[in-house]
């Protein structure tokens, strides 16, 4: 799918708990791809073997390629260093933040700092499509 300015393709950066959320992220991406939405994942949480300042620069530059950062909210996301750090980076990159509840998360799950409940949806493809597109 072409990513010209008029193509309507939304670019997404995926934020998830690197320690405990890799399998959840993989499953989510597989099912998201099956939706065949005009959406392109341009980046995702990953380990960077860099000093903290350099890591922030690299991650923010990657995030600037996206229109929105989607946080995969699992029960452990609020305590994940990666998730909180990348939410902060997304704000520096001026990305809109949204979240999706996964892996046993509910409306009562504690959210990571910086993610507002009004932008979080359950794993419902209709609600998520409205939030992303």
C-alpha positions as CSV (number, residue, x, y, z in Angstrom):
1,X,0.0,0.0,0.0
2,X,1.4,3.4,-1.0
3,X,2.1,6.0,1.6
4,X,1.6,9.1,-0.4
5,X,0.1,12.1,1.5
6,X,-3.4,11.4,0.0
7,X,-3.3,7.6,0.4
8,X,-5.0,7.7,3.8
9,X,-2.5,5.3,5.4
10,X,-2.1,5.9,9.1
11,X,1.4,5.2,10.5
12,X,1.5,3.5,13.9
13,X,4.2,3.1,16.5
14,X,3.5,0.2,18.9
15,X,4.5,0.4,22.6
16,X,4.5,-2.7,24.8
17,X,6.1,-4.2,27.8
18,X,9.4,-5.7,26.5
19,X,9.8,-8.0,29.4
20,X,6.4,-9.6,29.6
21,X,4.5,-8.5,26.5
22,X,6.3,-9.8,23.5
23,X,3.9,-12.7,22.8
24,X,0.9,-10.5,23.3
25,X,2.4,-7.9,20.9
26,X,3.1,-10.6,18.3
27,X,-0.5,-11.9,18.5
28,X,-1.9,-8.5,18.4
29,X,0.1,-7.5,15.3
30,X,-0.9,-10.8,13.5
31,X,-4.6,-10.1,14.1
32,X,-4.2,-6.4,13.3
33,X,-2.7,-7.3,9.9
34,X,-5.7,-9.5,9.2
35,X,-8.0,-6.5,9.5
36,X,-6.4,-5.0,6.3
37,X,-6.9,-1.5,7.5
38,X,-5.0,1.4,5.8
39,X,-2.4,1.2,8.6
40,X,1.3,0.8,8.6
41,X,3.4,-0.1,11.6
42,X,6.5,2.0,11.4
43,X,8.1,1.1,14.7
44,X,7.7,-0.8,17.9
45,X,9.3,-1.2,21.3
46,X,12.6,-2.9,21.1
47,X,15.8,-3.1,23.0
48,X,18.4,-0.5,22.1
49,X,21.9,-1.2,23.4
50,X,22.7,2.5,23.7
51,X,23.2,4.9,26.6
52,X,20.0,6.5,27.8
53,X,20.4,9.8,26.0
54,X,21.2,8.2,22.7
55,X,18.4,5.7,23.1
56,X,15.9,8.5,23.6
57,X,17.2,10.2,20.4
58,X,16.9,7.0,18.3
59,X,13.5,6.1,19.6
60,X,12.0,9.6,19.2
61,X,13.3,9.7,15.6
62,X,11.7,6.4,14.9
63,X,8.4,7.6,16.5
64,X,8.4,10.8,14.3
65,X,7.6,8.5,11.3
66,X,4.3,7.7,12.9
67,X,1.0,9.5,13.3
68,X,-0.1,7.7,16.5
69,X,1.5,5.6,19.3
70,X,-0.6,2.6,20.4
71,X,0.1,1.3,23.9
72,X,-0.7,-2.4,24.4
73,X,-2.1,-2.3,28.0
74,X,-1.5,-5.5,29.8
75,X,-1.8,-6.0,33.5
76,X,2.0,-5.3,33.9
77,X,2.1,-2.3,31.5
78,X,1.8,0.3,34.3
79,X,5.0,-1.0,36.0
80,X,7.0,-1.5,32.8
81,X,10.0,0.8,32.5
82,X,9.9,0.5,28.7
83,X,6.2,1.5,28.5
84,X,6.5,4.5,30.7
85,X,9.7,5.7,29.0
86,X,8.3,5.3,25.5
87,X,5.1,7.1,26.4
88,X,7.3,10.0,27.5
89,X,9.2,9.7,24.2
90,X,6.0,9.7,22.2
91,X,5.0,12.9,23.9
92,X,8.3,14.5,22.9
93,X,7.7,13.3,19.3
94,X,4.2,14.9,19.4
95,X,2.4,11.6,18.8
96,X,-1.2,11.1,19.7
97,X,-1.4,8.3,22.3
98,X,-4.1,5.6,22.4
99,X,-4.3,2.3,24.2
100,X,-5.9,-1.1,23.8
101,X,-6.7,-3.4,26.8
102,X,-5.2,-6.9,26.2
103,X,-4.2,-10.1,28.0
104,X,-6.7,-9.9,30.9
105,X,-6.7,-6.1,31.3
106,X,-10.0,-4.5,32.1
107,X,-11.5,-1.0,32.5
108,X,-10.1,-1.2,36.1
109,X,-6.5,-2.0,35.1
110,X,-4.0,0.6,36.3
111,X,-2.8,2.5,33.2
112,X,0.8,3.6,32.6
113,X,1.5,7.2,33.5
114,X,0.7,9.5,30.6
115,X,-2.0,7.4,29.1
116,X,-5.5,8.7,29.6
117,X,-8.4,6.4,30.1
118,X,-10.4,8.4,27.5
119,X,-8.1,7.1,24.8
120,X,-8.1,3.5,25.8
121,X,-10.4,0.9,24.3
122,X,-11.0,-2.8,24.8
123,X,-9.8,-5.3,22.2
124,X,-12.8,-4.6,20.1
125,X,-11.9,-4.1,16.4
126,X,-14.7,-1.6,15.8
127,X,-13.7,0.6,18.7
128,X,-10.0,0.3,17.9
129,X,-10.6,1.3,14.3
130,X,-12.4,4.4,15.4
131,X,-9.5,5.3,17.7
132,X,-6.8,4.7,15.1
133,X,-8.4,5.7,11.8
